Amino acid sequence: MAPPPKNERYYLKPTKVKEPDEWPEFLLDEVLVTDGRQKPISLLEATVNNGVVVHGLLRKVKDEDEDLVRHEISETGNPIFLPNVELFAYQRDMDGTIDFWAASKSGWFKMVGPSKAYQSVYDDMEQAVTLLRFLEGLHPEEPPNSRGSLYPTLDEIFEEVCSSSPS
């Protein structure tokens, strides 16, 4: 039987780096994101006013980040949870793969694979990002007239997509 998940603070020290682009990156496998009631929820719904909990298996850290490790991390990964995640990032690679990261006290946690229970929500997240990228391509750079834009902003489109996706 697997040990119960531990708070990230058990395994990792908080990052002292202020700039998010320079935070260390850790790998999480078997990811599940939940709301406060343990219900699966899209990571895309994480905001300052709506923190989510990210669960997963913490994988071995890079050698350059070993100084951030408090307790040994096994080769097969250690069950961990990140409480109150309010910030996320995503990126579409050249091959079309979409990667997601959750930000927490220790740094960025790259989701390298969802758990079986989270697969459908993860697929929805990928579709939402694909749709957003498509809409960005359609969104004109300049407003159509001098009275202002008749088009919603990209943030408004993204918020609408996230709020209407099934959770």
C-alpha positions as CSV (number, residue, x, y, z in Angstrom):
1,M,0.0,0.0,0.0
2,A,1.3,3.5,-0.9
3,P,2.1,5.9,1.9
4,P,-0.4,8.8,2.3
5,P,0.4,12.0,0.4
6,K,2.4,14.6,2.3
7,N,2.4,18.3,1.9
8,E,5.1,19.6,-0.4
9,R,6.8,21.3,2.6
10,Y,7.7,17.8,3.9
11,Y,9.8,17.1,0.8
12,L,10.8,20.5,-0.5
13,K,11.9,23.8,0.8
14,P,10.2,27.0,-0.4
15,T,12.0,28.7,-3.3
16,K,13.7,32.0,-2.4
17,V,13.7,33.1,-6.0
18,K,11.3,36.0,-6.5
19,E,10.9,35.8,-10.3
20,P,8.5,33.1,-11.4
21,D,10.3,32.5,-14.7
22,E,13.3,31.4,-12.7
23,W,11.6,29.1,-10.2
24,P,12.8,25.5,-10.0
25,E,10.8,22.9,-11.9
26,F,9.7,19.6,-10.4
27,L,7.9,16.7,-12.1
28,L,4.5,15.4,-11.0
29,D,3.0,12.2,-12.3
30,E,-0.4,10.6,-11.7
31,V,-1.8,14.1,-11.2
32,L,-5.3,14.9,-9.7
33,V,-6.5,18.4,-9.1
34,T,-9.3,18.9,-6.7
35,D,-11.4,21.7,-5.1
36,G,-11.9,22.0,-1.4
37,R,-14.4,19.1,-1.3
38,Q,-12.0,16.7,-3.0
39,K,-14.0,16.9,-6.3
40,P,-11.8,16.8,-9.5
41,I,-11.5,20.3,-11.0
42,S,-9.6,21.8,-13.9
43,L,-6.3,23.4,-13.1
44,L,-7.5,26.2,-15.4
45,E,-10.0,27.2,-12.7
46,A,-7.2,28.1,-10.2
47,T,-7.1,31.8,-9.3
48,V,-6.1,34.0,-6.3
49,N,-9.7,33.7,-5.1
50,N,-10.1,30.0,-6.0
51,G,-7.1,28.0,-4.9
52,V,-7.1,24.3,-5.9
53,V,-5.2,21.3,-4.4
54,V,-2.8,19.4,-6.7
55,H,-2.1,15.8,-5.9
56,G,0.5,13.6,-7.6
57,L,3.7,11.6,-7.4
58,L,6.8,13.8,-7.0
59,R,9.6,12.4,-9.2
60,K,13.3,12.7,-8.6
61,V,14.6,16.3,-8.7
62,K,17.3,17.6,-10.9
63,D,20.8,17.6,-9.5
64,E,20.9,21.4,-9.4
65,D,17.8,21.4,-7.2
66,E,19.0,18.8,-4.7
67,D,19.6,21.6,-2.1
68,L,15.8,22.2,-2.1
69,V,15.0,18.6,-1.0
70,R,14.3,18.1,2.7
71,H,13.5,14.3,2.6
72,E,14.7,11.7,0.1
73,I,12.5,11.2,-2.9
74,S,12.2,7.6,-4.1
75,E,12.8,6.4,-7.7
76,T,9.1,5.5,-8.0
77,G,8.0,8.9,-6.8
78,N,6.5,10.1,-3.5
79,P,2.8,10.9,-3.0
80,I,2.5,14.7,-2.5
81,F,-0.1,17.4,-2.4
82,L,0.2,21.1,-3.2
83,P,-2.4,23.1,-1.1
84,N,-4.0,26.3,-2.4
85,V,-2.5,26.5,-5.9
86,E,-3.6,29.8,-7.3
87,L,-1.3,30.1,-10.4
88,F,-0.7,27.9,-13.4
89,A,1.0,28.0,-16.7
90,Y,0.6,26.1,-20.0
91,Q,2.6,25.8,-23.2
92,R,1.9,24.2,-26.6
93,D,5.0,22.6,-27.9
94,M,6.0,22.5,-31.6
95,D,4.7,18.9,-31.9
96,G,1.2,20.1,-30.6
97,T,1.7,18.6,-27.1
98,I,0.2,20.8,-24.3
99,D,2.1,21.0,-21.0
100,F,0.7,22.3,-17.8
101,W,2.4,23.6,-14.6
102,A,1.1,24.3,-11.2
103,A,2.9,27.0,-9.1
104,S,3.4,26.5,-5.4
105,K,5.7,27.5,-2.6
106,S,8.6,25.4,-3.8
107,G,8.4,26.3,-7.5
108,W,6.7,25.0,-10.7
109,F,5.3,21.5,-10.8
110,K,5.1,20.2,-14.4
111,M,2.3,17.7,-14.9
112,V,3.9,14.8,-16.8
113,G,0.7,12.7,-16.7
114,P,-2.8,12.7,-15.2
115,S,-4.2,9.9,-13.0
116,K,-6.8,7.7,-14.5
117,A,-9.5,9.5,-12.4
118,Y,-8.3,12.8,-13.8
119,Q,-7.8,11.9,-17.5
120,S,-11.2,13.3,-18.7
121,V,-10.6,16.6,-17.0
122,Y,-7.1,16.8,-18.3
123,D,-8.4,16.1,-21.8
124,D,-10.9,19.0,-21.4
125,M,-8.0,21.3,-20.3
126,E,-6.1,20.4,-23.4
127,Q,-9.1,21.1,-25.6
128,A,-9.7,24.5,-23.8
129,V,-6.1,25.5,-24.5
130,T,-6.4,24.3,-28.1
131,L,-9.6,26.4,-28.5
132,L,-8.0,29.4,-26.9
133,R,-5.0,29.2,-29.3
134,F,-7.4,28.9,-32.2
135,L,-9.4,31.9,-31.1
136,E,-6.2,33.9,-30.6
137,G,-5.4,33.3,-34.3
138,L,-8.9,34.7,-35.2
139,H,-8.7,37.7,-32.8
140,P,-7.7,40.9,-34.7
141,E,-4.9,43.0,-33.4
142,E,-6.7,46.3,-34.0
143,P,-10.2,47.3,-33.1
144,P,-12.6,47.4,-36.1
145,N,-13.4,51.0,-35.6
146,S,-12.4,54.1,-33.7
147,R,-15.2,53.6,-31.1
148,G,-13.3,50.6,-29.6
149,S,-13.3,46.9,-30.1
150,L,-16.5,45.0,-30.8
151,Y,-14.6,41.8,-29.9
152,P,-14.1,40.3,-26.5
153,T,-10.6,40.4,-25.0
154,L,-8.6,37.2,-24.9
155,D,-8.9,37.2,-21.2
156,E,-12.7,37.4,-21.5
157,I,-12.7,34.5,-24.0
158,F,-10.5,32.4,-21.8
159,E,-12.7,33.1,-18.7
160,E,-15.8,32.1,-20.7
161,V,-14.2,28.9,-21.9
162,C,-13.0,27.9,-18.4
163,S,-16.3,28.8,-16.7
164,S,-18.4,26.9,-19.2
165,S,-16.2,23.7,-19.3
166,P,-17.6,20.8,-17.4
167,S,-15.8,20.3,-14.1
